[in-house]
Amino acid sequence: MTTVGIIGVGQMGAPMGKNLLKAGYPLNVYDIDKKQMDHMVEAGAQKATDARDLAARSDVVMTILTWPKVVEEVVLGKGGVLEGLRKNAILIECSSTDHETSIEIGKKVGAAGCRYVEAALRGRYHLVESKELGFLTAGKRETVEECEPILLAIGKKALYTGDLGSAKLLKIAGAMLNAVDTAVTWEVLAWCLQNGITREGFLEIIKERSPGRVHLLPGWRRLAALHPQRGERADLAGRVPYAVHAVPAGGEPGDAPGDVRVPVAGGAAHGHGRGERGDVRGRERDG
């Protein structure tokens, strides 16, 4: 069976790895946090000494890291993935990177005789644990399809988006749309409170009018203490750190691509998302 290696077994990587172990995949792990690695070893994974060692022992390597510079260092730097990656092996890059970084890494991986898949995550850690995580995938289609059994052992859905860079861009686009939706929702809520409408009444309207459901993100408890009387102005500035978000039908709490925070009524909007199996034109694929 294909041996998978995961670099970065934190809040997202650890449950992703556990799903692979449950599916029977041999798993190598590496993380700068030794406690996280030990936790994964207890679950059945093998511990690598560094990124190069992990790559040398794995058929498919997945990186689940935080920043573009970190990804570049771990993949391209001294003692990194590229130094250990075997010919024709696959790197699946799942980190929070921009499309330009992903494209550049993909070129260098290809030049080394290896293969590369861009896989943007769509969902928070609680969706990983329940196998509801989605992926946006990009790269050579035959390589992406070869990786699909691994991705679908971790999550539920995979949406093929095309050439390298497209998955990262679409994740950002979804996050931007979510931020706009959230910002508008907060402004309408503030207007309702300022005019004496209760928060319960506002939620009932959203539940009836929205095509989906309403979920309350962190910060609602602080808002719940506000009970402006009719004619009084509700001063929300600085008091509401997160947003109420209307989720599309079938979605989950915090469902929108990416991780976006924008100033709204002195607070911020925040969301994550999930995908569909198929391609960006909406066609469902078999499997």
Buried (B, 14 or more C-beta within 10 A) or exposed (E): EBBBBBBBBBEBBBBBBBBBBEBEBBBBBBBEEEEBBBBBEEBBBBBBEBBBBBBBBBBBBBBBBEEBEBBBBBBBBEEBBBBBBBEEBBBBBBBBBBBEBBBBBBEBBBEBEBBBBBBBBBBBBBBBBEBBBBBBBBBBEEBBBBBBEBBBBBBBBBBBBBEBBBBBBBBBEBBBBBBEBBBBBBEBBBEBBBEBBEBEEBBEEBEEEBEBBBBBBEBBEBBEEBEBEEEEEBBBEEBBBBBBBBBBEEBBBBBBBBBBBBEBBBBBBBBBBBBBBBBBEEEEEEE
